[in-house]
Amino acid sequence: MPPKPAQRTPRIAALSIDDDRDKLISVLLLAFWTVAVLWQQWGQWAEDLSAVYIAGWLWQSGQGALIYDTPPAFFGGIAESWQPAMAAMGIADESSFAYVYPPIWAVLTAPLTEILSPQGFFNAAALIQIPLLAASVWLAGRLIKPAAMPWWVWTAIGLLTLTLSVQTYLAIRHNQPTITVGFLILLAFERLQYGRPLTAGGALAVAASVKLTPAFLVLIFLLDRQWRAAAYFTTIGAALGLISVGISGWPAHQAFLQSLALVKDVAYLIAINTSILPTTLAIGSALGLLPPIDPEATQFVFTAVPRWLSPTIAITALLITIAFGQVLYRLPGDARRAISLFAFSIILALFGPLGWLHYYVLPMLLLPGLLGILPRRTAITLIALVGVPSLTPVFAQIGALPWPVAHYTWLMCTVWLIVLAALFAAASRMPKEPA
C-alpha cells in the first residue's frame, strides 16, 4: 500500500480493537448483510439476468439463432422474435433486455432451464452472487485498505456503500453478472498480491469470458512484471475461448461479435449510462452540432454516432492508460497494483461504449482506499464528491434534471475524471521503487 502520513495514524488507531475480534466483527457484519439482502432479493424479477435465462431456453429448444436478436435501437427492451419464447415460458408480461454475453453462457445455462423456472434461476443466482458481493468488500480491503484502519471500519464503510449507492442497488436489483465479474477481478489481484499467479491469471480469464473488458486489466500484470500470471491468463483464456467455440459453434460467436458492433453505432443517453460517449454527444447536441434532445425526455438514443467519435474516445483512453503506466511502473508493488486496478477500472467504465452504473461497483468498493493514498482532506472531499450523488435518493433527483441544463451523466463523468486526475497526481509524487 502507498505510504500514509504519520499524523493520520493515531486517529484511526484509536478505533482499533484486538485483531482477531476485529476480523470476526467484520465477518459477522458481512454475513448479516448477506442474509438481509438475500431475504430482500428473494423472488424478485431480474431484467438483466433474465436475458441469460431466455438465451439458455432458446438454445435448449433449438432456437439458438435467435439468441442475439435485438430491438431496432438495441436498447430498451427485447427483440420481437423473443416474444413467443417468453410466452411459452409464461413470462410474456415481464421485461428483459438483449443478451450481450459470449455464447458459452447460454449453452451452460440451457440445461438449467429444464429444471429451474426463471424465478428459480434468479434465486439460485442470488445465492451465489450476493455472498460474492459481500466477499468483494473483504477482497477490496486486502488490496487497498489503509494499514491503520481496522477491518470493522473498512467493512462498515463497504457495506454502507453497498446498501446506499445506486450503483449497487442496480446491480442487485438486476442480479447483474457484473457482480461475479467484479469479484473475480478483485480475487485475481488479491491473489497476485499474495503470490498466487495461477489463481490470479485464471480468475481474470474467467472474468473476461463473461464480459470481454476485464481482459484489458492484464496490462496490470505486465506493469507489475507478473509474467507467469499473464501467461496463465493467456493460456486459460485461450482454452475457455476454444471450449466456447467447441460447444456453441462459430456462427454463434459471429452473431455475438455482430451484436457488439451494433453497440458502437448507437449511444444511449440516460442517467444510468455514465460514460464519455453520451456525455460528448449531449454536449454536441447542446451546441447545435447534433440533433436536439427533448428537454423532457428521460432517455434519448442517438442512432447515428459520428464515425470519428468512438475511435477518438478510445485513443484518449489509450493515452491516459499509457500516462498511468509510465508513473506506475516504478512504484512499489503494493501501491502499483492498488492504484492500477482503481484507475483502470474507472477508465474501462468511463471510456467504454457503455458506462452502466453497475460497472462502477468495483471502483466504488475501492474508493475508501483514497484515505491511504491522498491527504485526508483531499480524500474525504473526493469520496464525498462520488458518494453523495451516488446515494439512491440523490441520484433520483439529479437524474430527473432535464437536458442540457444538467444531468447525472455529465456530473459523474466529471467527478470520476477528477478522481483519475487525483490518482495520477498521487502516483506521480510517490517514492519510486529501485530499478
SVG drawing of the C-alpha trace seen along z (x, -y; Angstrom):
<svg xmlns="http://www.w3.org/2000/svg" viewBox="-48 -26 66 56">
<polyline fill="none" stroke="black" stroke-width="0.4" points="0.0,0.0 1.1,-3.6 2.7,-5.2 0.4,-7.3 1.3,-10.5 2.1,-9.6 -0.3,-12.2 -3.3,-10.2 -2.4,-7.0 -3.4,-7.9 -7.0,-8.9 -7.7,-5.7 -5.7,-3.6 -8.0,-4.8 -10.8,-2.8 -8.7,0.4 -9.5,3.5 -8.0,6.9 -7.1,8.2 -9.0,11.5 -12.0,9.7 -11.7,7.1 -11.9,9.6 -14.6,11.6 -16.8,8.5 -16.1,7.8 -17.2,11.3 -20.3,11.1 -21.2,7.8 -20.7,9.3 -22.8,12.3 -25.6,10.3 -25.7,8.0 -25.7,11.1 -28.7,12.7 -30.6,9.4 -30.1,8.7 -30.9,12.3 -34.2,12.0 -35.0,8.8 -34.0,10.0 -35.7,13.4 -38.4,13.8 -37.6,10.5 -37.6,10.4 -34.2,9.5 -34.3,8.0 -30.6,8.3 -30.2,11.8 -33.4,12.8 -31.6,12.4 -29.2,15.2 -32.1,17.5 -34.0,16.7 -30.9,17.3 -30.4,20.6 -34.0,21.6 -33.7,20.6 -30.6,22.8 -32.2,25.7 -35.3,25.5 -33.2,25.5 -33.7,21.7 -30.1,20.7 -30.2,18.5 -32.5,16.1 -30.2,15.5 -28.5,12.4 -31.6,10.8 -32.1,7.2 -34.7,4.4 -34.3,1.9 -32.2,-0.6 -30.6,2.2 -31.7,0.7 -34.9,0.5 -36.5,4.0 -36.4,7.3 -36.5,8.4 -39.9,9.3 -38.5,12.8 -38.2,13.4 -41.9,12.8 -43.2,16.2 -40.4,17.8 -41.3,15.6 -44.9,16.5 -44.0,20.2 -42.1,19.7 -45.0,17.9 -43.2,14.6 -44.7,12.6 -45.7,9.8 -42.2,9.4 -39.4,7.1 -36.0,8.1 -33.0,6.9 -30.8,8.1 -28.4,10.9 -24.8,9.5 -22.6,12.3 -20.5,14.9 -22.4,18.0 -20.8,20.3 -23.0,18.9 -26.2,19.5 -25.1,23.1 -24.2,23.7 -27.5,22.2 -29.5,24.3 -29.8,27.5 -30.8,25.4 -33.9,24.2 -35.2,27.7 -35.1,27.9 -35.5,24.3 -38.2,21.8 -37.0,18.2 -37.5,17.1 -35.9,20.2 -32.9,19.4 -32.7,15.9 -33.0,17.1 -30.2,19.6 -28.0,16.9 -28.7,14.6 -27.5,17.4 -24.2,17.2 -23.9,13.5 -24.9,11.8 -22.3,13.6 -19.7,12.8 -20.6,9.2 -20.1,9.2 -16.8,11.0 -15.8,8.3 -15.7,5.8 -13.1,8.0 -11.0,8.6 -11.0,4.8 -9.7,4.3 -7.0,6.8 -5.8,4.7 -6.2,1.1 -7.3,0.7 -5.2,-1.8 -2.9,0.1 -4.1,-1.8 -7.8,-1.3 -9.4,1.5 -11.1,4.2 -14.5,3.5 -14.3,-0.2 -13.4,0.8 -16.2,3.4 -18.8,0.9 -17.8,-1.6 -18.0,1.0 -21.5,2.2 -22.8,-1.3 -21.6,-1.7 -23.4,1.5 -26.5,0.5 -26.9,-3.1 -25.3,-3.5 -27.4,-3.5 -24.6,-1.5 -25.0,1.4 -28.8,1.0 -29.0,1.5 -26.5,4.4 -28.5,6.3 -31.9,5.4 -30.9,6.8 -28.9,9.7 -26.2,8.5 -23.4,10.8 -21.1,7.8 -21.2,8.8 -19.5,12.1 -17.1,10.4 -16.1,7.8 -15.5,10.5 -13.3,12.4 -11.3,9.3 -10.7,8.5 -9.8,12.1 -7.3,12.1 -5.4,9.1 -5.7,10.1 -4.1,13.5 -1.5,11.6 -0.7,9.6 -0.1,12.8 2.0,14.6 -0.5,16.9 -0.1,16.2 -2.0,19.3 -5.2,18.3 -4.7,14.7 -4.5,15.4 -7.3,18.0 -9.7,15.7 -9.1,12.8 -9.5,15.2 -12.9,16.4 -14.0,12.8 -13.0,11.9 -15.0,14.9 -18.2,13.4 -17.5,9.8 -14.7,9.1 -13.5,5.8 -11.6,7.4 -9.0,8.6 -7.8,5.0 -6.7,5.5 -4.0,7.9 -2.0,4.7 -1.6,4.5 0.1,8.0 2.5,6.6 3.1,3.4 3.7,5.5 6.2,7.8 4.0,10.7 4.8,12.7 3.6,16.0 0.2,14.6 0.0,13.1 0.9,16.4 -1.7,18.2 -4.3,15.7 -3.5,16.1 -3.4,19.9 -6.6,20.3 -8.4,17.6 -7.5,19.3 -8.7,22.6 -12.0,21.1 -12.4,19.5 -11.7,22.8 -14.2,24.6 -16.8,21.9 -16.4,22.3 -16.4,26.1 -19.6,26.3 -21.6,23.5 -20.1,23.3 -18.5,20.4 -21.8,19.0 -22.9,18.2 -19.7,16.3 -20.1,14.4 -23.6,13.3 -22.1,12.3 -19.4,10.1 -22.0,8.6 -24.2,7.7 -21.2,6.0 -20.7,4.0 -24.2,2.7 -23.5,1.0 -20.8,-1.1 -23.4,-2.6 -25.8,-3.9 -25.5,-5.8 -28.0,-5.7 -28.4,-9.0 -29.9,-8.1 -28.9,-8.8 -27.7,-5.2 -25.2,-5.3 -22.3,-7.3 -19.6,-7.4 -17.8,-9.9 -19.6,-8.9 -23.2,-10.0 -21.7,-13.0 -19.9,-14.2 -23.0,-13.6 -25.1,-15.6 -22.7,-18.5 -22.7,-18.3 -26.4,-18.4 -26.5,-21.4 -24.1,-23.3 -26.3,-22.6 -23.8,-20.2 -26.0,-17.2 -29.8,-16.5 -31.5,-18.2 -32.6,-16.3 -36.1,-16.7 -35.6,-18.5 -38.5,-16.5 -37.1,-13.1 -35.6,-10.9 -33.7,-8.9 -32.6,-9.5 -31.0,-7.2 -28.5,-8.6 -28.7,-6.1 -26.1,-7.8 -23.0,-8.3 -20.3,-10.2 -17.7,-7.6 -14.8,-9.6 -16.1,-9.9 -15.7,-6.3 -12.1,-6.0 -11.2,-9.4 -12.5,-8.3 -10.6,-5.0 -7.4,-6.8 -7.9,-9.2 -8.4,-6.2 -5.2,-4.7 -3.2,-7.8 -4.4,-8.1 -3.5,-4.4 0.0,-5.0 0.4,-8.0 -0.6,-6.0 1.7,-3.1 4.7,-5.5 4.2,-6.7 3.0,-3.3 5.8,-1.2 8.4,-2.3 6.1,-2.3 6.4,0.4 4.3,3.5 1.5,3.0 0.9,-0.6 1.2,0.2 -1.4,2.9 -3.9,1.0 -3.7,-2.3 -3.6,-0.5 -6.8,1.5 -8.5,-1.5 -7.6,-3.8 -8.1,-1.2 -11.5,-0.1 -12.6,-3.7 -11.1,-4.1 -12.9,-0.9 -16.3,-2.1 -15.8,-5.8 -14.3,-5.4 -16.1,-2.3 -19.1,-2.3 -21.4,-1.9 -21.0,-3.0 -23.8,-1.4 -23.8,-2.4 -23.3,1.2 -19.9,1.1 -18.8,-1.3 -19.4,1.1 -15.7,2.1 -14.3,-1.4 -16.9,-2.3 -15.6,0.5 -12.0,-0.7 -12.9,-4.3 -12.3,-4.4 -8.7,-3.4 -8.1,-7.0 -7.7,-7.6 -4.4,-5.7 -3.3,-7.3 -4.2,-11.0 -4.1,-13.6 -7.1,-13.1 -9.0,-16.3 -8.5,-15.6 -9.5,-12.0 -12.6,-12.9 -13.6,-15.5 -13.3,-13.1 -15.1,-10.4 -18.0,-12.8 -18.0,-14.0 -18.5,-10.5 -20.6,-9.3 -23.2,-12.0 -24.5,-11.8 -24.4,-8.0 -26.9,-7.9 -30.1,-6.5 -32.4,-9.4 -29.9,-12.0 -29.5,-10.1 -33.2,-10.1 -33.3,-13.9 -30.3,-14.6 -31.3,-12.0 -34.6,-13.8 -33.0,-17.1 -33.5,-18.0 -31.1,-18.1 -28.9,-20.1 -29.0,-22.2 -27.7,-19.4 -27.8,-15.6 -26.4,-12.8 -24.2,-11.5 -22.4,-14.8 -21.9,-15.2 -20.5,-11.8 -18.2,-11.8 -16.7,-15.0 -16.3,-13.6 -14.7,-10.3 -12.3,-12.3 -11.3,-14.3 -10.7,-11.1 -8.5,-9.8 -6.5,-13.1 -6.0,-12.8 -4.8,-9.2 -2.4,-10.2 -1.0,-13.1 -0.6,-11.0 1.2,-8.2 3.5,-10.8 4.6,-12.1 5.2,-8.7 8.7,-7.4 9.8,-5.1 10.9,-1.5 14.6,-1.0 15.2,0.1"/>
</svg>
